[in-house]
Amino acid sequence: MRIFSISLIVLVSFVLVLGGCSKKQDAAIREKTNLGMGDMVKAKDLSIEGNVKESLASHPMCKYFGLSAVVSHDVITLTGTVRTEKQKQEAYDHVLTIDLARIKPENIINEIRVDPSLDEMPFEW
């Protein structure tokens, strides 16, 4: 009797494993998985964006000019206005020093504008 019970449990386990889910259950799992992946991408983007914004706020020149960044699908877009091309490049170079979770430099878009009419920074760092 004991062997029969164990055999029955093993047989039921095989049927469940090999039979898989119903089509309805499979569709529900796929939908939740797809939504979950999108949410994971958004969470990763927000995390990277937070790191970049925090780093820009801690850099005196970037903070003075109020530079910002937006991250979408692992692409960082730098925005704001600075006085010189050198400052624009300096902001880009600063972002390259941040740990960006494997974002490639070609995925950092520098849309910082240069406006020579802006006031000079009141200090050098």
N, C-alpha and C positions, 0 to 999 in steps of 0.2 A: 504494500500500500504506500509506503514511504517513497519508494522508487517511482511509483506512478505519479505521486504528487509533485515530485521534483521534475519529472519528465514533462508534466503538464505545464508547470511554471516556465520551463525552458522553451517549450513549444509556443506558449503565449508570447513570451518575450521576443522570439524570432519573428512571429507574425506581426507584432507591433513595430519592430525595427524595420523589417523588410517591407511592410505595408506602407509605411510613411504616414503622412498627414492626409486628411481629406483635402479636396481642392479648395474648399472654403477656408480651412485652416491655413493652407499654403498661401493663399492670396492675402490673408490677414498678416501673416508673418512677413511676406514680401513688402507689403505696404508699410508696416512698422519699421522694417529694416531700412527701406528707402528714406523714410522720414528721419530716421535716426542718423543716417549718414549726412543728410543735409544739415541737421542740427549740429553734428560734430564739426562740419566745415565752418559753420557760422561761429561756433564757440572758439575754434582755433583762430579764425580771423579776428574775433574780438580780443582774444588773448594777445595776439601779436600787435594789434592796433594799440592796446593798452600799454604794452612794453615800449612801443615806438613813441607814443605821446608822452609817456613818463620820462623817457630819455631826452626828448626834445625840450621838455619843460625844465630839465636839470642842466641843460647846456645854456650858458649865458646869452650867446648871440641868438640862438633859436628862440629862447624865451623872450628876449627883448623885442624881436620882430613878430612874435606870436605865430610861429610856424606850426603847422599841424600835419596830420597824416590820416588817410583813410585806407583800410585794408579790405579787399574783396577778392575771394578766390585766390589767395596767396599772392596778390599783386598789391604792392604798397604805392600809394600816390601821395607825394609830398606837396603841400600847398602853402601859400602865403606869399609875402613880398619882402625882399631884402634890398639893400642899397647897391651892392656890387655883385659881379659874376663870381668873384672869389668867395663871397659869403654864401652864394647859392651852392657852389661846389663844396664848401666846407660843411654845409648842412647835409648834403648828400653823403659825403665821406663819413660824417658822424653816424648817420643811420647804418652805414655798412659795418660799423664797429659793434652794433647791437647783435645779440644772439637772436636770430630771426627764425629759428626752427626750420632750417634748410631752405629758406627762400633765396633764390639766386639773385645776384646783383642786377641782371637784366629784367627782373620783375619789380624793380624799384623805379617808379616813374617820377622824375623830378619836374613838377609843374610849378615850381617856385618862380615867381616873376621878379625881374630886376627893375627897380625904380630909383634912379640916381637922385631924385628930388627928396627922398626920405631923409630925415635927420640922421646924422652920424650917431653911432652908439656913444654914450657919454663915458665909456670906459673900455679898456682893453683887458682881455683875460689871459 
